Amino acid sequence: MNATTLKDWPLWEVFVRSKQGIEHKHCGSLHAADAAQALHMARDVYTRRQEGVSIWVVPSAKITASNPDDKGELFDPASDKIYRHPSFYEIPDEVGHM
Amino acid sequence: MYTQSMDIPDAAEKGPPESASAASELANAFEARIDADGRIEPQDWMPDNYRQTLVRQISQHAHSEIVGMLPEGNWISRAPSLKRKAILIAKVQDEAGHGLYLYSAAETLGTSREQMLEGLHSGRAKYSSIFNYPTLTWADVGVIGWLVDGAAIMNQVPLCRCSYGPYARAMVRVCKEESFHQRQGYEALLVMMKGTDEQRAMVQDATNRYWWKCLAMFGPPAADSPHSALAMRWGIKRISNDELRQKFVDATVPQAKVLGVTLPDPDLKWNEARQHYDYGEIDWQEFWTTVAGNGPCNKERLATRVKAHSDGQWVRDAAMAYARKYRERTITEAV
């Protein structure tokens, strides 16, 4: 997609940090002509009730996502590796919290 | 709301499934996920009919939010106090936001904002029939908050558990904000009921005009609702029209009593055996007339909406031109 020939405002993904110390979280998307306008609109749409202290906007087209068809190949190998979880290991009660 | 414009090959690029068995495997996986009350996300395979049903429902819902700004917008300049004006502006702004969340959710299904707006502006796409009635007095604004938004909330809360992820997430956000809409309307009416006889009469009159139309908002009984059965099967709709309507009636009767207004239905009475309120016959003829485009304000609403969109064209064009020039200048300076 050539941005200079775009007729409609492109799509942006909006991420909001709800307060200091919390990560930015995806909260929605919107159309805007450029990054500055996307930020302005994200502020008006997603933080009208003090939902955030910081906003990121990312052009949706710039996000590379994993293909749903690869879900098995990507994520199934982790399912039989239960030794990666602390609950896999039995520790005598008298050891206490570990 | 994850979008179609992410860098993933679309269905056309991938080509159709290689065989009939591959296609039925996809369908089985979809049905199994629905049966397990799982969620469907934009890039998952889904039947065409599921996609079309969602596009239709979500875009209609979005259009309703946008057109819904018009009857209330009429009262922004005439609100009785600065406080009520600020509240009304905030509410109307919320409706615009709700429209945006919903359009974005629909866009994840492969339709575009432009296509949806074209559907609305050409009169092809539907929106909630309730917004085709006039707002005659300030009491109408209160009644819209209390009854119209009250009915909308009944409808929308179950949609937070819709099987389609982006729609469900949009609805969570909408429902959080909608509660303020109903409460501010009810409170505005409470204030009027403490006023003069004339003000009380206005509240009663607005209630009389809106009550039956709010009951019709839930849509026809399941038997006459063309899309209900499949939408229930697919977890797009969770509770039937009649059941939601009953919940709304049961919730509203005590609220009317506290407010001190009479709901205009002689058949409205508590049914001990059913543990619900019975209510009278809804005029479906009027409902279908309005849906078909012949309600009192259909033409005015659509004309206002189309004019607002065309009047704003130069703003959208200017923003794009500015963004393009800015980008070009930045590139030139970098070189």
Contacts between the chains, C-beta under 8 A, distances in Angstrom:
chain1	res1	chain2	res2	distance
A	3	B	324	7.7
A	3	B	327	7.0
A	4	B	324	5.7
A	4	B	327	7.6
A	4	B	328	7.7
A	6	B	320	7.0
A	7	B	320	7.7
A	8	B	112	7.7
A	8	B	113	7.0
A	8	B	114	5.9
A	8	B	316	7.9
A	9	B	316	6.7
A	9	B	319	7.0
A	9	B	320	6.8
A	10	B	5	7.8
A	11	B	3	5.6
A	11	B	5	5.4
A	11	B	107	7.3
A	13	B	2	7.9
A	13	B	3	7.1
A	27	B	173	7.8
A	28	B	1	5.3
A	28	B	100	7.9
A	28	B	101	6.0
A	28	B	104	6.0
A	28	B	170	7.6
A	28	B	173	7.5
A	29	B	1	5.1
A	29	B	3	5.7
A	29	B	104	4.7
A	29	B	107	7.7
A	30	B	100	6.2
A	30	B	104	6.9
A	31	B	113	6.3
A	32	B	319	7.8
A	33	B	316	7.7
A	33	B	319	3.7
A	33	B	320	5.0
A	33	B	322	6.8
A	33	B	323	4.1
A	34	B	319	7.5
A	34	B	322	7.4
A	34	B	323	3.7
A	34	B	326	6.6
A	34	B	327	7.6
A	37	B	319	6.1
A	37	B	323	7.5
A	44	B	93	7.8
A	44	B	97	8.0
A	45	B	97	5.0
A	45	B	100	5.9
A	48	B	90	7.6
A	48	B	93	7.0
A	48	B	94	7.5
A	48	B	97	7.3
A	49	B	177	7.7
A	60	B	3	4.6
A	60	B	5	4.5
A	60	B	6	6.1
A	61	B	5	4.9
A	61	B	6	7.3
A	61	B	7	7.1
A	62	B	7	7.9
A	63	B	6	4.8
A	63	B	7	6.6
A	64	B	6	7.4
A	64	B	7	4.6
A	65	B	2	7.4
A	65	B	6	4.8
A	65	B	7	6.6
A	65	B	8	5.5
A	65	B	43	7.3
A	67	B	8	5.9
A	67	B	9	7.3
A	67	B	43	7.5
A	68	B	41	7.5
A	68	B	43	4.5
A	68	B	44	5.6
A	68	B	45	7.9
A	69	B	14	8.0
